Amino acid sequence: MRESRESRESQKTRESQELQNSQETQPKIGRIPALIAAALIVGVAIGAAAGLLTLMLYGVEHLMLGYVENSQESGPFNVPVIRRLISVTAGAAIAAVIWWLLRTRSTKVPSVKKAVNGDIMPIWQTVVHVLLQIFIVGTGMSIGREVAPRELGAMFGQRFARWVHLDAKDTRMLVAITAAAGLAGVYNAPLAGTFFAVEILLADITLETVTLAFACSALASWVASLVKGTHTFYLIGETDGLFTPDYMAFALVAGMILGAAGALFRRGSQWAEESKPSGVGILWMLPLAGLLTGVVAIWVPQVMGNGRATAQLSFSSDVDLAVLPILLVSFLAKAIVTLLTIRSGASGGVLQPGIALGASGGALLGVLWMQVFHTNSIGMYALLGACALLAASQQAPLMAICLVMELADAPINLFVPIGFAVAVSAFVASRLGGPLAAVHLSKSAKKEAN
């Protein structure tokens, strides 16, 4: 009886402590006001940061390559070969040393998904890590730059959540929202940022989450535009929202083909990420990857950078069978060099490379299609391909279609055929995901057995 009484008293004490701790972690201004304040304040901060990161990219490009990317000059096509080679090799070598020091002599920077799930992002290490990603893209390394602002947004969100005493659940939501706002800010894509938060990071579509995510992403996009300006990222040429019936048929065919390609690219990206060097290997692997990128760029200059040059080349391609080898080489070179860059130890994203691959694939298929059906424009085929492959590689159809459409400022009516293509590609990729993973596990098991 006595033990039972003591047990009940002990339980009451624990419950009282838990209640007290819960009350201590609640924001003094209230939960909803704290979340609204977070979305507004961090949205402004990450928008400004995203704008400054873009200006930094332009500065590195001007310093190392002597040009600044824009809609008219999307890649270093007019930069001397030797300068391209020196820029990308030197940039990779510098980044290799700093990343080696960060990863072996300091607190490791977690991924955004880990940060959403509670891993703390150290302040100065995250800032250095972010700046390095922008630096290597500016020097010509083949990798996306969109991870950098997402990591910065996640760090801002964590710090603000701690400051206002949000609980674990709300902190998780806020970190995902502010990380996605970084993506929205750097590309002026609030819809893509919103869906990135709710579709990829949280996998939780509620009215509260969507409202806060959209507010934060929209604010970040607006503030970033004040810093870096506003322009259409991809020029897709003459497009007609009144698409033809054969375009719907093309959506089905391209969706299946590029869905398979997207699944392969996703599997390749995962392999490259898992196989990164963990020690001194980065000191020679990353510079070598930079050198190889420079060598490939002698003949395929559009391979350099985050993928804008490859994609724009596809959007503005001629409708001629003679361009098929160029589009095919662009596709293969971008895929191989990007995976090699990740495998060698670089950190960065695969959204823009995915868009580049999809645009190349869509344009290639479009040229063939237009030999029979003389309708639409090559930009419309490349646009559909970019959405389809990105959706497949990210397994995030809503984010993919919104990001590409926002970047290209495409007619809203094209959501119909492109949405169909994205649905097909995402389905094909999901069906292929299991078998591809099984092949990978089988090969790993054989290696361990040997």
N, C-alpha and C positions, 0 to 999 in steps of 0.2 A: 504494500500500500504506500509506504513511504517512498520507495523507488519510483512508483508510478506517479506520485505527486511531484517529485523532483523532475521527472521526465517531462511532465506537462508544463511545469514552470520553465524548464530549459527551452522547450519548444516555443512558449510564449515570448521568452526573451529574444530568441532568434527572429521570430516574426516581427517583434518590435524594432529590432535592429535593422531588418530588411526594409521595413516601412520607413524608418528614419533615413536610411541611405537613399531610398527611392525619392523621398521628399527633398533631400539635399541635392539630388541630381536634376531635379525639375527646374526649368528656367524660372527666374523670379518674375519675368514679365508674362509668363504663360507660354504654353507649348506652341500654339498657332502663331502668336505674334513673333516668337523667337524664330520659327521656321520661315515666316515671311521676311523678317529682317535678314536672315541668313541668305535667302535667295536673292534679295535685292543687293545687299552689301557685297557678298562674294561674287555675284554676277557682274557688278561694276568692276571689282578688282581683277577677276580673271579675264574680263573683256579687255581691260587695259593691258594686262600681261600678254594676252594673245596678240594684241596689236603690236606690242613692242617686240615679241618674238618674231613676228613677220618682218618687221623692219630690220631686225638682226639678221635674218636670213638674206634679205636684200643686200645688207652691208657686207656679209661674208662673200656673197656671189660677186659683188663689185670688186672687193679686195682680191679675191683668189682667182676669179675667172674673167674679170673685166666686163661683166655684163650683169643686168638685173632682169630676171624673168618677168614676162608680162604676156598679155594675150597675143600680141603680135610676134614676140620673140620668146617662145616658151622653153627653149633649151639653148645650150652653148654651141649652136651650129656654126657660128662665125668666129668662135674662139680658136686660136691656134692650137694644133694638136699637142705640142709640147707643153703648153700652159695647162691644158686639160689634164695631161698626164701628171704633171708636177702637183697641181692643185689637189687632185683626189688622193694621190699617194701620200703627200705630206699631211693632208687632213686626217687620213686614216692612221698614220703613225702617231700624230699628236694625241688623237682620241684614244688610241690603244694604251698609251702610257697612263693617261689620266684615269681611264676606266679600270685599268689594272690596279692602280693605287686605291681607287674608290671601293673596288670589290674585295680587295685583300687586306687593306690597311684601315678600313673605316666601316661604319654601319652600312649594311646593304640596303639599297632602295627597293622596296617591294613593288610588285606590279599594281596597277590600278585596281584590279579585281581583288587582290589581297588587301589592299588598303580599304576597299569597301567592306570587306569582311573583318576588319579590325586591326590589321597590321599598321603600325605607326610609320609615317613617312618622315624621316629626319630632315630637318630644314635645309642646312647648307648642302648636304649631300644630294638632296633632291634638286636643288637649284643648279648645282654643277652638272648633274646628270641630264637635266632638261636642256641646258645650254649646249652641252656636247652633242645632243641629238640634232639640234638646229645647225650647229657648226658643220657636222659631217654632211648633212644634206646640202648646205651651201657650197661646200667644196666639191660636191659631185657624187657622193656615195649614193648608191641605188637603194633607198629605203624611205619610208614615209616619215613625215614630221609631225603627224597628228597626235602621237602618244605624248609628246612633250607638254603641250598645254593641258592635256587631260591629267597628267601627273601633277602639274602645278595646281590645277583646280582641286584635285583630291586632297592635296596638302592644305590648301586654303580652307577647304570644307572641314577637315579634321580639326584644325586649330580653332575655327569659329565654333564648332560644336562643343569643344572642350571649354571654350570661354563662356558660353551661355548655358552650360551644363545640360546638354541634351542627353537623353538616355541612349542605350546601345542601338535600339531599333531606329530611332530618328537620326542618329549619327550616321548609320549605314545608308539611310535614304539621302541624307544631305551630301555625303561624300560622293555618292553616285551622281547626283544631280549637278554638283559643282564640277566634277570631272568631265561630265558630258558637255557642260557649258564651255569648257576649254575647247572642245572640238567645234562647237557652234561658233565661238568667237574667232577662231583662226580661219574658218572658211565661210563666215557669214551664212551659216546654215542652222537656224534655230529649230526647224522641224527635225533635222537629222540628229541634232544634239538631244532633243527631247526623247526621240525613239531610241537613241543609244543608251540613255539612262534606263528607260523602262523595259526595253526589249533585250538588252545584252547584260547590263550590269546588275539590274534588280530583278528582271523577269517578273515584274509586279506592276500590272496596269490597274491603278486605282485613280479615282478622280483627284485625290489629294496629290498623289505622286506626279501625275501628268500636269496638273496645274502649276505646281512648284517648279517642275523641270522645264516647262515651256516658258515660264516667267524668267527663270534664271538664264536659260539659253538665249531668249530674245534680247534680254538686257545686255548679255555678254556680246552678242553679235552687234548690237547698236554701238556700244562703247568701243569695241574693236574697230568698227568702221570709222569712228571719229579719229582714231589713232593712225590707221594705215590706209584709209580711203576705201572706196567701194568700186568694184568693177566685176564684170562677168569673168569667172575663172576660166571657163572653156567656151570657145566660140564654135558653135555647131553649124554655122551657116544657115542657109534658108531652110526653114522647117514649116510644115503645115500641120496644124492641129487636126485637120480633116484628113486623117490617114486613110489609105486604101485597104480593101479587103485582103489583098495579098500580104500586107504588112502584118496582119493578124496571123496568117499562116507562117510567115517568117518568124514571128514571136515564138510559135510552138517549136519550130526546128531549132532556132538559135538557143531557146531556153534549154532544150535537152543537151545540145552540144556543149554550151558554155556552163551549164550546171555541172556536167562531168568535169570540165576543166577547172571550175571553181573548187570542186571537192578535192581534186588533186593538188591544187595550189594550197588549200587549207591544210591538207595532210603534210605537204612539203614544208609549210611554214612551221607547223608543230614540230616536225622532225628537226628543222634547223634550230629552233628555240631550245629544244631538249638537248641538242648536241653541242651547244656553245661551250667554248673552253672555259674552265673554271679557275685556271691559274695563269701561269706565264704564257700559255699558248696564245693568248690574245696579242701578245707583244709582237709575234711574227705573222699570225694568221690574218689579223685585220689589215696591217700594211700590205700584205700580199693580195688581199681582196681588193684593196684600193688600187694597187698596181694593175691587176687584171681588169678592173673596171676601166681604167684609163686606156688599156690596150684595146679592149673591146670598143671603146668610144672612138678610136681612130676611124673605124668603119661605121659604127652605129652610135653617133653622138647623143641621140635621144635616150640612150640607156642611162645617162647620168641624171642624178637628182631624184625627186620623189615620184616621178611618173608623169608629171604634167606635159613634158615634151613628147613622150610616146603617145599619150592620149590625144593631144592636140594634133599631132601628125595624122592620127587616124580620123579624127573629126573632120579634118580639112583635106582628106585624101582625094585623089582623082578617081573617077570611075573608069578604070582601065585595067585590063588583065596584067599589064606590065608592073602594076604596083603590088601585086600579090606577094612576090618574093620579099619586098620591103616590109610589108605588114607581117609576114610570117617570121622574118628575122627579128623584127622589133619585138614581137610577142615572145619568142624563145629567149632572146637576149635578156629582156627585162625580167622574165621569170627566173632564169638561171642565176643572173647576177644578183638579184634581190635575195634569193635564198642563200647564195654564197655569202653575201654581206651579213645576213643574220647569223649564219653558221659560224662565221669568223669571230663573232663576239659583239657586234654592234647592237645597239638598242634603238628601236624605232617602230614605226607602224607599217601595216600592209594595206591600209585602205586605199591610198593613192596608187600604189603599185597594182592593186586589184582592179581599180578603175582603168588604169592604163592597159592591162591585159585584156579586160573585157572590151574596151574600145577597139583595140587592135583586132581581137577576134570577131567582134561585130562588124567592123569595116571589111575584114577579109571575106566573111560570109556574105556581107551586103554587096560587095562587088560581083561575086558570083551570082547572087540572086538577081541583080539588076541587069545581067546579061539576058535574062528571060523576061523579067517584069521591069519595064522601064518606068518605074514610078518612085515617088519619094526622093529623098536625097541621102547621100552617103552619111551625113551627120546623124540622121535619124536611125540608121542601122548601127552606127558606132555607139550612139546613146543607149539604145536598147541593149547592146552587148555589154556595155559598162555596168548597167544596172543588174543584168542577169548574173554576170560572173561575180560581182561584188556581193550580191545577195547569197549566192551559193557558198562563197568562200568564208563569209561571216556568219552564215546561218541567221541572218537578220534582215528579212525582206523589207520591212517598213523603213528601217534606218537606211538601207542601201538605196532604195528608190528615191527617197527624199534627198539624200546627200547629193546624188548625181544630178537630179533635176534642179536642185537649188544652185549647184555649181555652174550648170549650163544655162540657167534661166530659161528652161524649156517650157513650151506651151503646156498648159495644164491638161488639155485634152489627151495628151500622149500618155497620161497615167493609165488609160484603158489598155492599149496594146502592151505597154511596158509592164504594167501590173500583171498581165497574163504571162509574159515571158518570165518575170520574176517568180511567179507562183510555180511555173514549170521547173525552172532552174533550182529553186530551193527544194522542191520535192525530189528531183533527181539527186541532188547533193545529199539529202538526208538518207536516201536509199543506198547510196554508195559509201556513206560514212562508216557504217558498220563493217563491211568487207575490207575497206582500206585499213581500218584500225586493227582488224584481225590479222591482216598480212603483216602489219608492223609488229604486232605482238608475237607472231610466229617467228619472224626474223630475229627478234630480241631473244626469244627462248632458245633458238638455235645457237646464237652467239654465246649465251650463258652456258649452254651444254658443252660447247667446245672449249 
